[in-house]
């Protein structure tokens, strides 16, 4: 299993909306960055992802699972980009803010800190464990 972090502005697509989709999940569409696209192409069914509220909140709020591997993004008229389907697994007991992550020395190399604008990011197993502990899991 690999670990990831996906970002969404809660006013566009929130954790609560993801949860409402239930087991059928939702397509993670609209990504228009080639590095993020390559990350989605590396995702496999069963991988886990932190769900991060960007811009408003700036915090990791939940854990999602990849339930369908990459396929052409139906919202992309150019045909260059892909999407994956994800479903909500569980919320963090305590959201992990960007500020808290920045203050944790063991997360200094995390993509969330170093590549803060990238909307789909890899997360190492060590980073995953640290953030889960910080989030009360």
DSSP file (Angstrom, degrees, kcal/mol; ACC not computed):
  #  RESIDUE AA STRUCTURE BP1 BP2  ACC     N-H-->O    O-->H-N    N-H-->O    O-->H-N    TCO  KAPPA ALPHA  PHI   PSI    X-CA   Y-CA   Z-CA
    1    1 A X              0   0    0      0, 0.0     2,-0.3     0, 0.0    46,-0.1   0.000 360.0 360.0 360.0 138.1    0.0    0.0    0.0
    2    2 A X        -     0   0    0     42,-0.2    46,-1.7   122,-0.0     2,-0.3  -0.748 360.0-134.3-108.1 162.0    1.1    3.5   -0.8
    3    3 A X  E     +aB  48 123A   0    120,-0.6   120,-2.1    -2,-0.3     2,-0.3  -0.898  25.1 170.5-121.2 148.4    0.1    6.7    0.9
    4    4 A X  E     -aB  49 122A   0     44,-1.6    46,-2.8    -2,-0.3     2,-0.4  -0.843  26.3-135.0-142.8 172.8   -1.0   10.0   -0.5
    5    5 A X  E     -aB  50 121A   0    116,-2.1   116,-2.7    44,-0.3     2,-0.4  -0.983  18.2-166.9-135.9 129.3   -2.4   13.4    0.3
    6    6 A X  E     -aB  51 120A   0     44,-2.9    46,-2.9    -2,-0.4     2,-0.4  -0.942   9.8-148.9-117.2 140.3   -5.2   15.0   -1.8
    7    7 A X  E     +a   52   0A   0    112,-2.2     2,-0.3    -2,-0.4    46,-0.2  -0.852  20.5 164.5-113.0 142.7   -6.2   18.6   -1.4
    8    8 A X  E     -a   53   0A   0     44,-2.3    46,-1.7    -2,-0.4     2,-0.4  -0.973  38.9-118.6-150.9 140.9   -9.5   20.3   -1.9
    9    9 A X  E >>  -a   54   0A   0     -2,-0.3     4,-2.7    44,-0.2     3,-2.1  -0.676  28.0-134.5 -73.6 128.4  -11.0   23.6   -1.0
   10   10 A X  T 34 S+     0   0    0     44,-0.5     4,-0.3    -2,-0.4    -1,-0.1   0.770 104.6  59.8 -60.2 -24.8  -13.9   22.8    1.3
   11   11 A X  T 34 S+     0   0    0      2,-0.2    -1,-0.3     1,-0.1     3,-0.1   0.695 115.3  36.0 -74.4 -16.7  -16.1   25.3   -0.6
   12   12 A X  T <4 S-     0   0    0     -3,-2.1     2,-0.3     1,-0.2    -2,-0.2   0.851 142.8  -9.3 -97.5 -51.6  -15.5   23.3   -3.8
   13   13 A X  S  < S-     0   0    0     -4,-2.7    -1,-0.2     4,-0.0     2,-0.2  -0.867  75.5-166.8-151.7 113.9  -15.4   19.7   -2.4
   14   14 A X     >  -     0   0    0     -2,-0.3     4,-2.1    -4,-0.3     5,-0.1  -0.519  35.9-110.7-102.5 166.4  -15.4   19.1    1.4
   15   15 A X  H  > S+     0   0    0      1,-0.2     4,-2.8     2,-0.2     5,-0.2   0.903 119.6  56.1 -57.1 -43.6  -14.7   16.1    3.6
   16   16 A X  H  > S+     0   0    0      1,-0.2     4,-2.1     2,-0.2    -1,-0.2   0.893 106.9  48.8 -60.0 -39.9  -18.4   16.1    4.5
   17   17 A X  H  > S+     0   0    0      2,-0.2     4,-1.0     1,-0.2    -1,-0.2   0.898 110.8  51.1 -65.2 -39.6  -19.4   15.8    0.8
   18   18 A X  H >< S+     0   0    0     -4,-2.1     3,-0.8     1,-0.2    70,-0.5   0.927 109.5  50.0 -62.5 -44.4  -16.9   13.0    0.4
   19   19 A X  H >< S+     0   0    0     -4,-2.8     3,-1.8     1,-0.2    -1,-0.2   0.895 104.1  59.5 -60.0 -41.5  -18.4   11.2    3.4
   20   20 A X  H 3< S+     0   0    0     -4,-2.1    -1,-0.2     1,-0.3    -2,-0.2   0.760  93.9  65.8 -60.4 -25.7  -21.9   11.6    1.9
   21   21 A X  T X< S-     0   0    0     -4,-1.0     3,-0.9    -3,-0.8     4,-0.4   0.681  88.2-172.7 -72.1 -17.1  -20.8    9.7   -1.2
   22   22 A X  G X   -     0   0    0     -3,-1.8     3,-1.4    -4,-0.4    66,-0.4  -0.174  54.2 -17.4  62.4-150.4  -20.4    6.6    1.0
   23   23 A X  G 3  S+     0   0    0      1,-0.3    -1,-0.2    64,-0.1    -2,-0.1   0.732 131.1  64.5 -65.7 -24.0  -18.9    3.4   -0.4
   24   24 A X  G <  S-     0   0    0     -3,-0.9    -1,-0.3     1,-0.2    -2,-0.2   0.718  89.0-170.5 -75.1 -17.8  -19.4    4.4   -4.0
   25   25 A X    <   -     0   0    0     -3,-1.4     2,-0.3    -4,-0.4    62,-0.2  -0.110  16.6 -90.8  65.7-161.0  -17.0    7.3   -3.5
   26   26 A X  E     -C   86   0A   0     60,-2.3    60,-2.6    -4,-0.0     2,-0.3  -0.992  29.9-100.2-154.3 148.7  -16.4   10.0   -6.0
   27   27 A X  E     -C   85   0A   0     -2,-0.3     2,-1.3    58,-0.2    58,-0.3  -0.552  28.4-136.1 -71.5 133.9  -14.1   10.8   -8.9
   28   28 A X        +     0   0    0     56,-3.9    56,-0.5    -2,-0.3     3,-0.3  -0.713  46.6 163.8 -91.4  84.7  -11.2   13.1   -8.0
   29   29 A X        +     0   0    0     -2,-1.3     3,-0.1     1,-0.2    54,-0.1  -0.414  34.4  54.3-100.7 172.0  -11.4   15.3  -11.0
   30   30 A X        +     0   0    0      1,-0.3     2,-0.5    -2,-0.1    -1,-0.2   0.457  59.4 145.1  88.7   2.1  -10.1   18.7  -12.0
   31   31 A X        +     0   0    0     51,-0.3    -1,-0.3    -3,-0.3    51,-0.1  -0.623  16.7 172.1 -76.1 124.3   -6.4   18.2  -11.4
   32   32 A X        +     0   0    0     -2,-0.5     2,-0.4    -3,-0.1    -1,-0.1  -0.094  41.9 100.7-126.9  34.8   -4.5   20.1  -14.0
   33   33 A X     >  -     0   0    0      1,-0.1     4,-2.4     0, 0.0     5,-0.1  -0.981  63.9-143.0-120.5 131.6   -0.9   19.8  -12.8
   34   34 A X  H  > S+     0   0    0     -2,-0.4     4,-2.3     1,-0.2     5,-0.2   0.860 101.0  51.3 -67.1 -35.5    1.4   17.2  -14.5
   35   35 A X  H  > S+     0   0    0      2,-0.2     4,-1.9     1,-0.2    -1,-0.2   0.924 112.3  46.9 -65.5 -42.6    3.2   16.2  -11.3
   36   36 A X  H  > S+     0   0    0      2,-0.2     4,-2.3     1,-0.2    -2,-0.2   0.888 110.2  54.2 -64.3 -38.4   -0.1   15.6   -9.6
   37   37 A X  H  X S+     0   0    0     -4,-2.4     4,-2.2     1,-0.2    -2,-0.2   0.925 107.2  49.9 -60.6 -45.2   -1.3   13.7  -12.6
   38   38 A X  H  X S+     0   0    0     -4,-2.3     4,-1.0     1,-0.2    -1,-0.2   0.878 108.8  53.0 -62.9 -36.7    1.7   11.4  -12.4
   39   39 A X  H >X S+     0   0    0     -4,-1.9     3,-0.6     1,-0.2     4,-0.5   0.917 109.1  48.6 -63.7 -42.5    1.0   10.8   -8.7
   40   40 A X  H >< S+     0   0    0     -4,-2.3     3,-0.9     1,-0.2    30,-0.5   0.866 107.3  55.8 -65.5 -34.0   -2.6    9.8   -9.5
   41   41 A X  H 3< S+     0   0    0     -4,-2.2    -1,-0.2     1,-0.2    -2,-0.2   0.741 105.6  53.1 -68.8 -21.3   -1.3    7.5  -12.2
   42   42 A X  H << S+     0   0    0     -4,-1.0    -1,-0.2    -3,-0.6    -2,-0.2   0.553  87.3 105.9 -88.4  -9.2    0.9    5.8   -9.5
   43   43 A X    <<  -     0   0    0     -3,-0.9    27,-0.4    -4,-0.5     2,-0.3  -0.460  53.2-163.4 -72.9 141.9   -2.1    5.2   -7.2
   44   44 A X    >   -     0   0    0     -2,-0.1     3,-2.5    25,-0.1    22,-0.3  -0.907  34.6 -81.9-124.1 155.7   -3.4    1.7   -6.9
   45   45 A X  T 3  S+     0   0    0     -2,-0.3    22,-0.2     1,-0.3     3,-0.1  -0.282 117.9  27.6 -54.9 131.5   -6.7    0.4   -5.6
   46   46 A X  T 3  S+     0   0    0     20,-2.9    -1,-0.3     1,-0.4    21,-0.1   0.177  85.6 134.3  98.4 -16.5   -6.5    0.2   -1.8
   47   47 A X    <   -     0   0    0     -3,-2.5    19,-2.7    19,-0.1    -1,-0.4  -0.296  50.4-131.3 -60.7 152.8   -4.0    3.0   -1.4
   48   48 A X  E     -aD   3  65A   0    -46,-1.7   -44,-1.6    17,-0.2     2,-0.4  -0.803  21.2-168.8-109.0 151.0   -4.8    5.4    1.4
   49   49 A X  E     -aD   4  64A   0     15,-2.7    15,-3.3    -2,-0.3     2,-0.3  -1.000  23.0-125.2-140.0 137.9   -4.8    9.2    1.2
   50   50 A X  E     -aD   5  63A   0    -46,-2.8   -44,-2.9    -2,-0.4     2,-0.6  -0.635  26.7-135.9 -73.3 140.3   -5.1   12.0    3.7
   51   51 A X  E     -aD   6  62A   0     11,-2.8    10,-2.9    -2,-0.3    11,-1.1  -0.909  25.6-166.8-101.4 116.3   -7.9   14.4    2.8
   52   52 A X  E     -aD   7  60A   0    -46,-2.9   -44,-2.3    -2,-0.6     2,-0.8  -0.903  18.8-142.6-113.5 127.3   -6.7   18.0    3.2
   53   53 A X  E   > -aD   8  59A   0      6,-2.9     6,-1.3    -2,-0.5     5,-0.6  -0.797  29.3-160.0 -84.8 112.5   -8.8   21.1    3.3
   54   54 A X  E   5 +a    9   0A   0    -46,-1.7     2,-3.7    -2,-0.8   -44,-0.5  -0.530  59.8   0.5 -94.3 162.6   -6.7   23.7    1.4
   55   55 A X  T   5S+     0   0    0     -2,-0.2     2,-0.7   -46,-0.1    -1,-0.1  -0.225 126.6  57.6  60.1 -56.5   -7.0   27.5    1.5
   56   56 A X  T   5S-     0   0    0     -2,-3.7   -46,-0.4     1,-0.1     3,-0.2  -0.890 130.9  -8.3-104.3 108.1   -9.9   27.4    4.1
   57   57 A X  T   5S-     0   0    0     -2,-0.7    41,-0.3     1,-0.2    -3,-0.1  -0.302  78.6-144.1 105.2 -49.4   -8.8   25.5    7.2
   58   58 A X      < +     0   0    0     -5,-0.6    40,-2.6    -2,-0.2    41,-0.3   0.959  55.7 121.5  47.5  64.3   -5.5   24.2    5.9
   59   59 A X  E     -DE  53  97A   0     -6,-1.3    -6,-2.9    38,-0.3     2,-0.6  -0.998  69.9-113.9-154.7 149.5   -5.8   21.0    7.7
   60   60 A X  E     +DE  52  96A   0     36,-3.0    36,-2.0    -2,-0.3    -8,-0.2  -0.764  39.0 169.4 -82.1 123.0   -5.8   17.2    7.2
   61   61 A X  E     -     0   0A   0    -10,-2.9    31,-2.3    -2,-0.6     2,-0.3   0.620  49.9  -3.2-115.1 -17.2   -9.3   16.1    8.2
   62   62 A X  E     -DE  51  91A   0    -11,-1.1   -11,-2.8    29,-0.3     2,-0.4  -0.961  59.6-104.6-163.3 177.9   -9.7   12.5    7.1
   63   63 A X  E     -DE  50  90A   0     27,-2.9    26,-3.2    -2,-0.3    27,-1.5  -0.972  31.9-174.6-119.6 131.8   -8.5    9.4    5.5
   64   64 A X  E     -DE  49  88A   0    -15,-3.3   -15,-2.7    -2,-0.4     2,-0.4  -0.785  14.2-137.8-119.4 164.6   -9.7    8.2    2.1
   65   65 A X  E     -DE  48  87A   0     22,-2.7    22,-2.2    -2,-0.3     2,-0.5  -0.971  19.5-119.8-125.5 139.4   -9.1    5.1    0.0
   66   66 A X  E     + E   0  86A   0    -19,-2.7   -20,-2.9    -2,-0.4    20,-0.3  -0.672  34.7 170.7 -74.4 122.3   -8.5    4.8   -3.7
   67   67 A X  E     +     0   0A   0     18,-2.8     2,-0.3    -2,-0.5    19,-0.2   0.522  66.2  31.6-113.4 -10.5  -11.3    2.6   -5.1
   68   68 A X  E    S- E   0  85A   0     17,-1.4    17,-1.7   -24,-0.1    -1,-0.3  -0.956  80.6-128.4-147.1 129.7  -10.7    3.0   -8.8
   69   69 A X  E     -     0   0A   0     -2,-0.3   -25,-0.1    15,-0.2   -28,-0.1  -0.181  52.8 -54.3 -73.8 171.0   -7.3    3.5  -10.5
   70   70 A X  E     +     0   0A   0    -30,-0.5     2,-0.3   -27,-0.4    14,-0.2   0.007  60.3 159.4 -55.3 144.8   -6.6    6.3  -12.9
   71   71 A X  E     - E   0  83A   0     12,-1.8    12,-2.4    -3,-0.1     3,-0.1  -0.938  53.4 -59.4-153.1 165.6   -8.8    6.8  -16.0
   72   72 A X  E     - E   0  82A   0     -2,-0.3     2,-0.6    10,-0.2    10,-0.3  -0.251  55.7-117.3 -56.8 133.1   -9.4    9.8  -18.3
   73   73 A X    >   -     0   0    0      8,-2.3     3,-1.9     1,-0.2     6,-0.2  -0.602  17.7-151.1 -71.8 115.7  -10.8   12.8  -16.4
   74   74 A X  T 3  S+     0   0    0     -2,-0.6    -1,-0.2     1,-0.3    -2,-0.1   0.663  94.1  59.1 -66.3 -14.0  -14.2   13.5  -17.9
   75   75 A X  T 3  S+     0   0    0      1,-0.1     2,-0.8     2,-0.0    -1,-0.3   0.479  86.2  90.8 -90.1  -1.9  -13.9   17.2  -17.0
   76   76 A X    X   -     0   0    0     -3,-1.9     3,-0.6     5,-0.1    -1,-0.1  -0.837  52.9-173.1-100.2 108.7  -10.7   17.6  -19.1
   77   77 A X  T 3  S+     0   0    0     -2,-0.8    -1,-0.1     1,-0.2    -3,-0.0   0.684  83.7  60.1 -72.3 -18.0  -11.5   18.6  -22.7
   78   78 A X  T 3  S-     0   0    0      1,-0.0    -1,-0.2     0, 0.0    -2,-0.0   0.717  97.8-135.4 -82.5 -20.8   -7.9   18.2  -23.7
   79   79 A X  S <  S+     0   0    0     -3,-0.6    -2,-0.1    -6,-0.2    -5,-0.0   0.614  75.2 110.2  76.3  12.2   -7.7   14.5  -22.8
   80   80 A X        +     0   0    0     -7,-0.1     2,-0.2    -8,-0.0    -3,-0.0   0.679  62.5  67.1 -91.3 -19.9   -4.3   15.0  -21.1
   81   81 A X        -     0   0    0     -8,-0.2    -8,-2.3    -5,-0.0     2,-0.2  -0.661  60.3-156.0-113.1 161.1   -5.4   14.5  -17.5
   82   82 A X  E     - E   0  72A   0    -10,-0.3   -51,-0.3    -2,-0.2     2,-0.3  -0.720   1.0-157.5-124.0 170.7   -6.7   11.6  -15.4
   83   83 A X  E     - E   0  71A   0    -12,-2.4   -12,-1.8    -2,-0.2     2,-0.3  -0.924   4.7-150.6-140.2 168.0   -8.7   11.1  -12.2
   84   84 A X  E     -     0   0A   0    -56,-0.5   -56,-3.9    -2,-0.3     2,-0.4  -0.897  22.5-117.2-129.9 162.2   -9.1    8.3   -9.6
   85   85 A X  E     -CE  27  68A   0    -17,-1.7   -18,-2.8    -2,-0.3   -17,-1.4  -0.882  33.9-177.8-101.8 136.8  -12.1    7.4   -7.5
   86   86 A X  E     -CE  26  66A   0    -60,-2.6   -60,-2.3    -2,-0.4     2,-0.3  -0.940  12.1-158.2-130.2 154.4  -11.8    7.7   -3.7
   87   87 A X  E     - E   0  65A   0    -22,-2.2   -22,-2.7    -2,-0.3     2,-0.2  -0.963  29.7-105.2-128.0 150.5  -14.1    7.0   -0.8
   88   88 A X  E     + E   0  64A   0    -70,-0.5   -24,-0.3   -66,-0.4     3,-0.1  -0.511  33.1 177.2 -70.6 138.7  -14.0    8.3    2.7
   89   89 A X  E     -     0   0A   0    -26,-3.2     2,-0.3     1,-0.3   -25,-0.2   0.780  59.8 -32.7-106.0 -57.6  -12.7    5.9    5.3
   90   90 A X  E     - E   0  63A   0    -27,-1.5   -27,-2.9     0, 0.0    -1,-0.3  -0.974  55.2-111.6-163.5 151.9  -12.7    7.8    8.6
   91   91 A X  E     - E   0  62A   0     -2,-0.3   -29,-0.3   -29,-0.3     2,-0.3  -0.480  38.1-106.7 -79.1 156.3  -12.2   11.3    9.9
   92   92 A X  E     -     0   0A   0    -31,-2.3     3,-0.2    -2,-0.1    44,-0.2  -0.637  22.9-132.5 -74.0 142.7   -9.2   12.2   12.1
   93   93 A X  E    S+     0   0A   0     42,-1.1     2,-0.4     1,-0.3    43,-0.2   0.888 100.1  22.7 -63.5 -37.5  -10.2   12.6   15.7
   94   94 A X  E    S-     0   0A   0     41,-2.1    -1,-0.3    -3,-0.0    43,-0.1  -0.975  93.5-122.5-129.3 115.6   -8.3   15.9   15.7
   95   95 A X  E     -     0   0A   0     -2,-0.4     2,-0.8    -3,-0.2   -34,-0.2  -0.265  22.4-131.6 -55.5 143.2   -7.6   17.6   12.4
   96   96 A X  E     - E   0  60A   0    -36,-2.0   -36,-3.0    39,-0.0    -1,-0.1  -0.878  23.9-147.4-101.7 110.4   -3.9   18.1   11.8
   97   97 A X  E  >  - E   0  59A   0     -2,-0.8     4,-2.2   -38,-0.3   -38,-0.3  -0.304  21.3-118.2 -75.3 158.6   -3.3   21.7   10.7
   98   98 A X  H  > S+     0   0    0    -40,-2.6     4,-2.5   -41,-0.3     5,-0.2   0.895 117.6  55.1 -59.9 -40.0   -0.6   22.8    8.3
   99   99 A X  H  > S+     0   0    0    -41,-0.3     4,-1.4     1,-0.2    -1,-0.2   0.915 107.7  48.1 -60.6 -43.8    0.9   24.9   11.2
  100  100 A X  H  > S+     0   0    0      1,-0.2     4,-0.6     2,-0.2    -1,-0.2   0.895 111.4  50.7 -64.7 -39.4    1.1   21.8   13.4
  101  101 A X  H >< S+     0   0    0     -4,-2.2     3,-0.9     1,-0.2     6,-0.3   0.904 108.5  52.1 -64.1 -41.1    2.7   19.8   10.6
  102  102 A X  H 3< S+     0   0    0     -4,-2.5    -1,-0.2     1,-0.2    -2,-0.2   0.811 107.5  53.1 -64.5 -29.0    5.3   22.5   10.1
  103  103 A X  H 3< S+     0   0    0     -4,-1.4     2,-0.8    -5,-0.2    -1,-0.2   0.592  88.7  89.1 -83.3 -10.4    6.1   22.5   13.8
  104  104 A X    X<  -     0   0    0     -3,-0.9     3,-2.3    -4,-0.6     4,-0.1  -0.792  66.7-157.0 -90.2 108.2    6.8   18.7   13.8
  105  105 A X  G >  S+     0   0    0     -2,-0.8     3,-1.6     1,-0.3     4,-0.2   0.808  89.7  62.5 -56.6 -32.2   10.5   18.3   13.0
  106  106 A X  G 3  S+     0   0    0      1,-0.3    -1,-0.3     2,-0.1     3,-0.2   0.606 102.4  52.2 -71.4  -8.7   10.0   14.7   11.7
  107  107 A X  G X  S+     0   0    0     -3,-2.3     3,-1.8    -6,-0.3     6,-0.3   0.246  73.7 110.7-105.9  11.1    7.7   16.1    9.0
  108  108 A X  T <  S+     0   0    0     -3,-1.6    -1,-0.1     1,-0.3    -2,-0.1   0.797  82.8  43.0 -57.8 -30.8   10.2   18.7    7.7
  109  109 A X  T 3  S+     0   0    0     -3,-0.2    -1,-0.3    -4,-0.2    -2,-0.1   0.397  84.9 125.5 -97.0   3.3   10.7   16.8    4.4
  110  110 A X    X>  -     0   0    0     -3,-1.8     4,-2.4     1,-0.1     3,-1.5  -0.342  69.0-125.5 -63.5 141.0    7.0   16.1    3.9
  111  111 A X  H 3> S+     0   0    0     11,-0.5     4,-3.2     1,-0.3     7,-0.2   0.839 109.6  65.7 -56.5 -34.2    5.6   17.2    0.5
  112  112 A X  H 34 S+     0   0    0      1,-0.2    -1,-0.3     2,-0.2   -10,-0.1   0.838 111.9  34.6 -56.8 -32.7    2.9   19.1    2.3
  113  113 A X  H <4 S+     0   0    0     -3,-1.5     3,-0.5    -6,-0.3    -2,-0.2   0.880 128.3  34.3 -87.3 -44.6    5.7   21.4    3.7
  114  114 A X  H  < S+     0   0    0     -4,-2.4    -3,-0.2     1,-0.2    -2,-0.2   0.817 130.6  29.6 -85.3 -32.9    8.1   21.4    0.8
  115  115 A X  S >< S+     0   0    0     -4,-3.2     3,-1.9    -5,-0.3    -1,-0.2  -0.471  73.3 162.8-123.2  58.1    5.7   21.3   -2.2
  116  116 A X  T 3   +     0   0    0     -3,-0.5    -1,-0.1     1,-0.3    -2,-0.1   0.679  69.4  52.5 -60.4 -21.8    2.7   23.1   -0.6
  117  117 A X  T 3  S+     0   0    0     -3,-0.1     2,-0.3     2,-0.0    -1,-0.3   0.620  79.2 108.4 -90.4 -11.7    0.9   23.9   -3.8
  118  118 A X    <   -     0   0    0     -3,-1.9     3,-0.1    -7,-0.2    -3,-0.1  -0.511  56.7-156.8 -70.5 124.9    0.9   20.3   -5.2
  119  119 A X  S    S+     0   0    0     -2,-0.3  -112,-2.2     1,-0.2     2,-0.4   0.682  80.5  37.3 -83.7 -18.6   -2.7   19.0   -5.0
  120  120 A X  E    S+B    6   0A   0   -114,-0.2     2,-0.3  -116,-0.0  -114,-0.2  -0.964  79.6 173.0-133.6 116.5   -1.9   15.3   -5.1
  121  121 A X  E     -B    5   0A   0   -116,-2.7  -116,-2.1    -2,-0.4     2,-0.2  -0.896  32.2-115.9-128.9 149.0    1.2   14.3   -3.1
  122  122 A X  E     -B    4   0A   0     -2,-0.3   -11,-0.5  -118,-0.2     2,-0.4  -0.545  26.1-160.3 -76.6 151.8    3.0   11.2   -2.0
  123  123 A X  E     -B    3   0A   0   -120,-2.1  -120,-0.6    -2,-0.2     2,-0.0  -1.000  15.5-128.2-131.1 131.6    3.3   10.6    1.8
  124  124 A X     >  -     0   0    0     -2,-0.4     4,-2.6     1,-0.1     5,-0.2  -0.348  24.7-112.4 -75.1 162.0    5.9    8.2    3.2
  125  125 A X  H  > S+     0   0    0      1,-0.2     4,-2.2     2,-0.2     5,-0.1   0.881 119.5  51.5 -60.9 -38.3    4.9    5.4    5.6
  126  126 A X  H  > S+     0   0    0      2,-0.2     4,-2.1     1,-0.2    -1,-0.2   0.921 110.7  46.6 -64.7 -44.7    6.8    7.2    8.4
  127  127 A X  H  > S+     0   0    0      1,-0.2     4,-2.8     2,-0.2     5,-0.3   0.900 110.3  55.0 -63.0 -40.4    5.0   10.5    7.7
  128  128 A X  H  X S+     0   0    0     -4,-2.6     4,-2.6     1,-0.2    -2,-0.2   0.937 108.9  47.0 -57.1 -48.3    1.7    8.6    7.6
  129  129 A X  H  X S+     0   0    0     -4,-2.2     4,-2.1     2,-0.2    -1,-0.2   0.901 112.7  49.2 -63.2 -41.8    2.2    7.2   11.0
  130  130 A X  H  X S+     0   0    0     -4,-2.1     4,-2.6     2,-0.2    -2,-0.2   0.942 113.1  45.8 -63.7 -48.3    3.2   10.5   12.5
  131  131 A X  H  X S+     0   0    0     -4,-2.8     4,-2.1     1,-0.2    -2,-0.2   0.901 110.7  53.8 -64.7 -40.0    0.2   12.4   11.1
  132  132 A X  H  <>S+     0   0    0     -4,-2.6     5,-3.0    -5,-0.3    -1,-0.2   0.922 110.6  46.9 -60.0 -42.7   -2.1    9.6   12.2
  133  133 A X  H ><5S+     0   0    0     -4,-2.1     3,-1.5     4,-0.3    -2,-0.2   0.923 111.4  50.9 -63.8 -43.5   -0.8    9.8   15.7
  134  134 A X  H 3<5S+     0   0    0     -4,-2.6    -1,-0.2     1,-0.3    -2,-0.2   0.843 109.5  52.5 -61.2 -32.7   -1.1   13.6   15.6
  135  135 A X  T 3<5S-     0   0    0     -4,-2.1   -41,-2.1    -5,-0.2   -42,-1.1   0.371 122.2-105.5 -86.4   3.9   -4.7   13.2   14.5
  136  136 A X  T < 5       0   0    0     -3,-1.5    -3,-0.2   -43,-0.2    -2,-0.1   0.678 360.0 360.0  83.7  18.5   -5.6   10.9   17.3
  137  137 A X      <       0   0    0     -5,-3.0    -4,-0.3    -6,-0.2    -5,-0.1   0.415 360.0 360.0-102.6 360.0   -5.6    7.6   15.4
